[in-house]
Amino acid sequence: MALRRRRVKVYTLKDDQKWDNLGTGLISSTYVEQQQGLSLLVHCEFTGSLILESKIKTYTPYQKYQGSLIIWSEAENHGLALSFQDRAGCQAIWEDICRVQGKDPSIENTQNLLDESEERFDEIPNTSALVRLPNCELNKLKQIADIVNSVLPSPIRSERLALILESEGYIKKLLRLFHTCETLGNTKGLHHLHAIIKGILFLNKSSLFEIMFSDECIMDVVGCLEYDPALAQPKRHREFLTQVAKFKEVIPITDSELKQKIHQTHRVQYIHDILLPVPSTFEGNRLSTLSTFIFFNKVEIVNLLQDNDKLLSEVFVQLAAKTTADDKRCELVFFLKEFCAFSQTLQPQSKSALFQKLTQLGILPALKNVIGVDDLQIRSAATNIFVYLVEHSPSMIRRFIMQEAQHSEEGNLFITIVIEQMICDTDPELGGAVQLMGLLRSLLDPDNMLAAANETERSKFLNFFYKHCMHILIGPLLATTSEDKCEKDDTVGSSKNCPSALRFMRRMIGRKDELYNRYIIKGNLFEPVINALLSNGTRYNMLNSAVIELFEYIRVENVKSLVAHIVEKFYKAVESIEYVQTFKGLKIKYEQEKERQGQIRKNLHSIVYNKTLRKGAKVSEEREEVCFKEDNEEGEAIMPPLKTSEPEDQFPNRCDKVMKVKKTKVNKDKADLQKKTSGGFKFTSSHLTSSPNGSSGIDLVDYPEDEGKEAGPSPRKILHLSS
């Protein structure tokens, strides 16, 4: 409950007299040292960042409106408003403001009366006499009009006049005189009443608006504004509002409060837009409170509709039904369009909740049924609704599209209907096609997929689009550039769709995204482009320029995958084109890249070979050292290196040389052994042993040189050569 009392929305009035939402946060009134006074501070509820810091000044007029709004202006054309979630919180802050200004918290405007200090600087004497209104009578209307319009330049006197008009029921008396003048045909009196009512509106006081725009008074206010002295004949605005623009309930509205707000807002908007002159630069703030009145009325209407699930569900059911009459469908679409337009007044969190609810209730399937109808009005309104949805959350639309694909046929998807409407737009200005193209670009833009909660959204949606929708999107390009069409049509490429399709392909390549490039290569999408260029011949036209620019961009940006694909597959076909150097330039880029890749491979091979060579030499040295060290540790002589007549480059390292020599020695010893064995010597198995480390080894036996001596065992020199 404490949080509810402190939660507020902060709004600021922009130069175009529209209120902009700065955010929602928690408010407090705190003494700020730098401001040297009590200030209103609003911090974001979630991040704690400061949304608003405003010192409560002694003479700034603050207004409390409808029990939950506080409005003031800190400078010219700089209005601020606080919309409280709870009326008690609004009253607490209002009491702090009144305490600083020394006012009674029961009032709704802190600057109603003149301060003594202000009276000293008032240049006009007898100010009280200037705002003392005469009795409300026919013969006093001119005097009343003069008083009302004379106080407008003075904020202080304007406040005093507003207080008198509100407290004495003066406005209702004036409106009764309006009926009298109209009955009597008193034109002068009607002209005076026009000036009086317009002047009261320019007082810009919400308390007066609540009286004038009540059900009892609003149509009489419109009636007074009909009698503009500048017009020869009065305009029939009441007739328009009650008959021509008569309110129609497309779905029965049982909520009387909602119905009254809709009526009131429509009529006040009409007064603001049609009956009152556009304020000049020096009168920019004259209608600011009226704009605020309309703004918060729209917020209230949206909230009331959002809470009415039954009404919204019925709208979507009837839109989706094939039996709904065209007139009824048109009314439903326009109702939904206006509702979405009103929703723009909501703060981001509330708007997000609203659109999520609309999606759950079935707004997208309903739009799918009407966005492709023949009726231009319905189709245009449906497109506008789709714009609101896409601008708010492209990710929400993407999720619906992919979910729909699981249950619908490929040719009946919402996204394919949108593409077909874009391609088949019958408007000569292509207004609808341009609008749909912008929406499609937003849905396909990878940049607005990066912040999505689902990190795989980008790859999933783009893969889905390439698989199910791309062939429809590029259909005009393929159809326009096909050879059959070129043979039948002497004006090759004259179709308005061909340059558009080329521009789209150029935009895809301009993304410099290899995902797009791989799709183009896999689908062989350059083939129809090349065919169109060749069929176009030497004609210098839009098609020729678009194709040449496409390939020139690929050359200048050196999109390597596309350069290689074009040269390898199509260069022979375009080699003869010499009026531009684009294709020769692509070939040069291709050869340069090929040479560069070859040099890179050569360098890598050299680096790997050198590393392997150094590693092999090091390993061989370690092996040789181990081999000879083992013999030395056994107390035997280390065999010196053997010389060989073989060229040294046949043995890449020392270990190989040693192995070669040892193999030669073994073969020689085997031959001698066979020879000596045949002469009476015996060779036993003891002469073949295992190496000390258990691995298989070769034992070389040195026989006595003096064969004449008695044969007997002699010390063996054993060299263990590890395999």
N, C-alpha and C positions, 0 to 999 in steps of 0.2 A: 504493500500500500504506500509506503514511503517513496519507493522508486516511481510508482505511478504518479504521485503528486509532483515529482520533480522532472518527469520526462516531457520534453518540448520539441517541437519542430521549429527551425529557424528559417525565416523567409526574408529575402531582400527584393526591393522593387527596382527593376531594371529600367533602362532609358525608354524602352517601348511600352512602359506602364504595365508590364507583366511581372508577376511574382515568381521568383526563382528560389527553389529549395536549396538551402545551404547544408542541411543535414539534420539529424536527430540526436539529441544528447540530454544530459542531466543539467539542470539549471541551479544556480545558487547566487545569493546576493552577498558579496564579500568585499571587505575594505581592501583596496589595492593601493600599495604605497606609491607607485609611479603615477597613478591617476589622482592621488590625494583625495580619495572619496570612495563612497560605496558604489560598487559596479556590479552589473549583471554578467555572470560568467556561465557559458554553456560549454561543457566538455563532452566529447563523444563517449557514449556509454561503453563502447567496446575497446577503443584504443586509448582513450583518455586525452586525445588531442583537443586543442582549444578551437571551438567553432565560432564563438562570439565573446567579445569583451567590450562592454559598453558602460561607460560611467553614467550614473543617474544624475542628470543635471537639474539645477534648480528651476529653470524656466522653460525646459523642453516640454511641449504638450504631449502627454501620454493619453491614449484612449483605450478603455477596456470595452471589448465588443463581444456580445453573445455569451459573456461569462467565462469564455475560455481563450480569448484572444487579447493580446496587448500590442498596440500599434503605435509607432512614433517615427519621427523623422530626425535624423542626426544632422543632416545638411540638405541643401537643395537637391532634389531628385535622388535622395538617398533614404528611402523608407525602409523600415525594419518591422518585422512582426514575429511574435512568439505565439505558437499554437500549442496550448497545454492539453495533455491527455486527460487531466483531471481538473475540474473547476476549482477544487480546494487549493490545488497548487497555484493556479492563476491568481486566486484571491490573496494567497500569502505573499507572492511577489508584488502584487498591486499594493498591498499595505506597506511594503518596504519603500516602494516608489513614492507613495503619498506621504510617508513619514519624512523622507528627504525633502520633499517640496512643501511640507507643512500643510497638507490637504486632508480633508475628510475622506477616508477610504470608501464611504458609501457612494461617492460620486463616480461617474464613468469617464470624466475628462478632467485632467488635473489643472487645466488653465482656462477655466470658465470665467473667472472674475479678474478684474484689473488689480494688480498689486500697486501699492502706493508709489513704489519706485518707478513703475511703468507710467503711472499717471503724470509724473513730473515731466516725462519726455513726450507726452502726447501733444501733438502740434495743433489739434483741432479742439476748440473749447466746447463745453457742454456736450461731451460725448454721450452722456446718458440720454440727452434729448434726441440725439441722432438715432438711437436704437430703441426709442420708445414708439412702438407701433400704434397707429390709430385703431379705432374699432373697425372690425371687418365688415365694411359696407360697400355698396356699388360705387358711390361717389368718392370713396377713399382709395380706390384701386390704383390710381396714378401715383398718389402719395406713397402708398405701400411699395410700389415697384421702384420708385426713386430711392427709398430708404434701403431696400434689399440690395440694389446694385451699387449703392454708394459705400457700403461697408466691406465689399469684397476685397479691396486692396489692403485692408487692415485686419490682420489675424485676430487682434484683440477684440475689435468690434464685431467681427464675424462670429467669434465664440459667444459673445453676449447675445447677438441676434438669434443664434441657434438655440440657446437656452430658453429664450422667450418663446420661440416657435414651438419648441417641444413641450414646455410646461403649460401653456395656455390653450392647447388644442387648436392653435391658430390654423394649421394646415387643413384640417377637416372643414373649418369654416370657409376657407378660401375655395375649396372644392365644391362646397354647396353653392357658393356664388357663381361658380363656373356653369352649373346646371341652369341657374337663373339667367345668366347672360346668353347662353345658347338657346334657351327657350324664347327669350325676348329678341334674339337676333342682335344683341348689343356687340357690334364688332370691336369698338374701341375697348370695351371692358374685356373682351376675349384677348385682344392684343396685350393689354396690361397683365392679364393672368399668365400669358405665355412668358413675359419677361420675369414675373414673380417666381413662377415654378422653376424656370431655368436658373435664376439666381440662387434659389434655395438649393438646387442640385449642386451648384458650384461652391456652396459653403463646405461641401466635402465632409459631411458629418454622418457617421454611421447611425447615430440615434435618430436622425431625421429620415434616413433611408428606410429604417424599419417601419416607420409610419407610412411613408409615401409608397412603398412597394408591398404593402399589405394587400390582401385580396380585396379589401373594402375600397382602397384608394388608387391602386395602380392604373386601372383603365381610365380614371378621371385625370390622372397625371398625364397619360398619353394624350388624352383629349385636349388638355391645355396646350401641349406642345405642338398640336396640329395647327394652331392659329399663329403661325409665324408672320409678323407684319411684312417681312420681305417677300412673301408669296402672294400672288394675286388671288389664288384660291387655296383654301386649306387642304392639306393632304389627308386622305382617309386612312390613317394608320390603325385606328381601332377596328375598322372593318377588315383590314388585312389580318390583324392578329386574331380576330375571333372567327373569321370565315375562311379566308384564303389559306392562312397558316394554322388552321384548326388542328388541335392536338388529337392524334389518333393513337389509340392503345393497340399496338400490334399484338401484344399479349396483355390480357387484363391485369391491371395493377390494383391490388386490394389495399395497399398501404397508402392511407390518405396523406401522411406526411411526405412520402416520396412523391406522390402526384402533385402536391402543392408546391414542392421545391422545384420540380421540373417546369411547371407553369411559370412560376416566379422567375426562375433563371432565364428562361427563354425571353420573357418580356423585358426584363432588365437589360439583357444583352442587346435586344432590339433598340431600347432607349439609348444605350451607350454608343452603339454603332451607327444608328440611323438618325436619331432625333437630336443628338447633341453635336455641336460643331467640334471638329478636331482641335484640341488645345494648341495654342501657339507655343513657341519655345519659352516664352516668359510665363506661360500658364500651365507648364508641364505637370504640376502637382494638383491641379484643380479637380481632376477626376480619379486621383489615385485611390481614394477610399471606395469609389464606385467599382473600380477594377478589383479591389480586394473583396468587396461584397460578392461579386460574380465568381471570383476564384474559389472562395471557401464554400459557396453554394455548390459548385461543381464537385468539390472534394466530398461534400456531404452526400450528394446524389450517387456518386460512385460507391461510397461506403454502404449506402442503403441497398443499392442494386447488388453489390457483392455479397451481402448477407442473405439475399433472396435466391437461394439455390433453385427453387422450383421455377421461378420465372426464367432464369438463364438456361436451365435445362430444356425448358419448353421451346425457347428460341432455337437452340441447336437441333432439337428433334425435328422441328418443322422445316428448318433449312435443309436438313439431310433427307427429308422425305421427298420422293419423286412425285407424289400426288399434290404437293403444295402448288397453288396457283401462282402465276408469274407476278401478279400485283402484290400478293401477300409476301412472296419471296423478296421482292424489291423493298417492301416496308421493313422486313426483318433485317435485311442487310444494312439498310440505312440506320436503323436503330442501333445495330451492333457497331457500325462505323462511328456514330456519335458517342456511343459509350466508350469506345477505345480512345477517342479524341479527349473526352473528359478525364480519362485515366492518366493523361500526361500531367495532370496537376498533382498526382500523388508523389510522395517521396520514394526513392529507389526501392527500399525494402517493401513498402506497401504495394508498389507497382509489380515487383517480382512475385509477391504472393498472389496478386490478382491474376496475372497472366498464367501462373502455374495452375490456378484454379480453373481458368477458362480452358486450358489445355486438357485438364482432367475431365471437364464437362463435355468436351468434344468440339471445340471451336475449329480445329484443323480439318477433321473429316467434313464438317459443315462447309468450310471454305472450299474444300476440294470439289464439292458438288456445284458451286456457283461461280468459281473463278474462270470456268471455261464455257459459260453459257453465251448465247448469241446476243443477249441484251447488253448493250454497251454500258448503260448506267449501272446495272448489277455488277458487271465484270469490273468496272472501274472502282466501285465501292469495295468490292471484295479484295481488289489489289491494294487499296489503301489500308484495309485492315491487316493484310499480310505484311505491309510495310511496318506497321506498328509492332507486330510480333517479331519480325526479323531484326529490327533495330534494337529491340529490347534484349533479345537472347537468341543469337544464331544457333547456339548449342542446343537449345530446346527444340528448334525446328529440325536440326540434324538428327537428334535422337528419334523424333517422330518418324522421319523419313525412313530411317534404317529399320525401325520396328515395323512400319507398314509393309516393307518389302518382304517380311517373313510371312505375311498373310495375304498379300495381294499379288495379282499377276503383274509381270514386269511392265506391260504397256499401260497399266492403269494406276501407276504411282503418282502421288501428288507432285513430286518433283518433275516427272516427265510431262505432266499436264502444264506446268508452269513453263517448261522449255518450249513446248509446242505453241503455247500462247505467245511467247516472245517471238518465235520464228514466223508465225502466221498472222501477226498483227496487220489488220486491214487499214489502219490509220495511215494516211499518206505522210504524216509527220512522225510516225513511229513513236508517239508519246508513250503508249502502254508498253511497247517493246523496250524502250530505254529504261523505264521504271523497273520492269522485270529483270532486265539485264543487271541493273545495279543490285537488286536483291540476290540474284544468282552469284554475282561477284562476292557479295558479303558471305554467302554460305560456303564458297569455295576458297575464301581467303585463308591461307594457313596461319597468318599472323594472329587472327582472332580465335584460333584454336589452341594457341599455346597456353593460355591461362585457364583452360577448361579443367574441371575437376578430374575428368577421365583423361589420363595422359595418352591413351591410345586413340583418342578421338580423331586426330589428324589422319593417321594411316588408315583407320577403319573407314572413315567417311570417304576419303579420296579413292580408296580401292573400290568401295561400293559405287561411287559415281562413275569411275572409269569402266566398271563392269556393266552397269545397268543403264547409264544415261549418256555416256560420251558419244555413242553411235547416233543418238538422236540429235545431240547438239551439233555435231559436225556433218549431219545429213545434208544440209544445203550446200556445204562445200563439196562434198563428194558428188552430189547430184549435178551441181553447176559445172564442175570441172571434168565430168566424165567425157570420154571420147565420143560416145554416141551423140551426146547433146551438142558437142562441138561441131560434129559433121552436119547436124540438122540446122544449127543456128549459125548464120554468118557473123553475127555479132557476138563472138565468143566472149564469155565473161561479162556480158552486159547485165546479168542479173544483179539486183541490188544486194542479194544475200552473199555473193561470192566475196566481194571486198570485206564485208562484215565478218565472214568466217575466217578470212585471212588475218584480219585484225585480231580476232580472238586467238588464233594460233600464234600470232606474233606476241600477244600478251602472255600466253602460256610459256613461250620460250624466254620471254623477258623476265620471268620469275627466277631463272637460273637455278631451277630445282631439278636435280637428276631424276626424280620420280616422274616428272612430266616428260623429260627427255627420253627416258626408257620406254614410256608408254608410246610416244611418237614413233620411236624406232621399231618397237615390237609391232605396232599396228600399220607400219609402212605408210604413214600419213603424208610423207613427202611425195609419194608417187602421183596422187591427183594434182598436187601443186606443180610438179614438173610437167605433167601432161598439159595442164592449163597454160603454162608458159610457152611450151612448144607449139601448142595449137593456136595460141594468140599470134604467133609469128613475130613480125617486126612492128606490129601495131604499138604505138606509144600511147597507152591509155592507163586508166586507173588500175586495172588488173596487172599490167606489166610493172607499173611502179610499185605496187604492193608486194609482188613476188620478189622483185629485185631488192627492195628494202629489207625484206625478211632474210634473204640469204646474206646480204651485206652486213646485217646486224650479227649474224652468226659468225661471219668472218672477222669483223672488228673485235667482237667480244671473245673470239677464239673459244667457242663452246666445243670442246674437244670431241666429245662423244658424237655430236651432230655433224661436225666437220668430217670425221672419219666415215660416218654412215653415208653422207651425201657423196663424198668423193668415191668411195668404194662401190657404191651402187648406182650412182646417176651421172658420174662425170663424163662417161662416154657419150651420153645423150645430150649434154649441154656444152661439150667441149668446143663446138663450132660457134657458140655465142661469143662474139668478140666486141660488140658495141659497148659492153661494160667489162671491166676486169675482175668482176666479183668472183666468177667461177674459177678463173686462173689463180686468183688470190686464195681461194679455198684449197686448191691443189697445192699451192706453195706452203700454206699453213699445215696441211696434212703431211707433206714430205718433211718439213722442218720438225714436226712432232715425231715422225717415224725415225728420223735421224737422231733426234735427242733421246728417244727411248732405246735405240740401238747402242748409243754411246753409254747410256746408263747401264745397260746389261753388260757391256764390255768391261766397264769399270768395276761393276760388282763381281764379275767373273775373275778379274785380275786380283781384286781384294781377297776373295775367297781362296784363290789358288795360292797366293802368297802366305796367307794365314795357315793354310794346310801344309805348305812346304816347310814353314818354320816349325810348325807343330811336329811334323814327321821327323825333321832333323833332330829336334830336341829329344823325341821319344827314342830314336835310334841310338843317340849317344848314351842315353840312360840304359838301354838294353845292352850295349857293348860293354859299358862299365860294369854292369851286373855280371855279365858272362865271364869276363876275365877276373873279376874280383873273387868269384866263387872258387876258381882254381887256385888263386893266390892264398885264399884262406885255408886251403887244404895242404899247403906247404909245397905245392908244385910250381914249377917255373911257369911264368906267364909267357904265352906264345907270342912272339913278336909279330907285327903286321907282315902279311905276305904280299909280295909284289905280283902283279898280274899284267899281262900284256894287253888286256882288254881295254878299250877306250873307257875313260872315266865316266863319260856321260851315260854309259849303259847301266851304271849303278847309281841311282839317285842319292844314296847315302852310304855311310860307312858300314852299317850293319849288313846291307845287301852285298857289299864287297866281301865281307868276311864269310857270309853264307856261301857265296859263289866259290871261293877258294876252298872252303871246307868240303863242299860237295865234290870238287875236283880231286881232293886228297882222298876222300872216302872211296871214290871209284878206282883210283890207282891202287889203294891198299887192298881192295877186294880182288883186283886182278892178281896182285902179288900173292895174296893169300891162297887163291885157287892154284896158282903155279906151285907154291911151296908145299901145299897139301898133297899135290900129286907126286911130290918128291919125297914123301915119307913123314912129313909133319902132320900132326893132328890138330884140328880146330874144334874146340869144345864150346859148349854153350856158356861156359863161365866167362868167355871173352866178351859176351854181350850182357851188359848190366843195365840196371835202372839208375837214373840220376838220383843224387842224394835227396832232392826235394820231392821225389815220388813221381816226377813227370818223365815221360819217355825220352831217352837220350841216346846218343851214338857214341860208343867207346872206340877210340883209335888206339890200336896195339902196336907198339914199336918193337919190331923183332930185332935180335942181335945182328950186328953187322958181320961178325966173324962166323960164317956158317960152319967153319971147320971145328969149332969148339963144341963141347957137349951141350946138347940142347937142354934147356931148362927154363924155368920161369924167370922172367926179368921184370924189373919195376915197370909199371905201366904209367904212361902219361895220358891222363884222361881229360878231354876237353868237352865240357857239357854245353851243347848248343840248344838253347831253348827253341822250341818250335814256335 
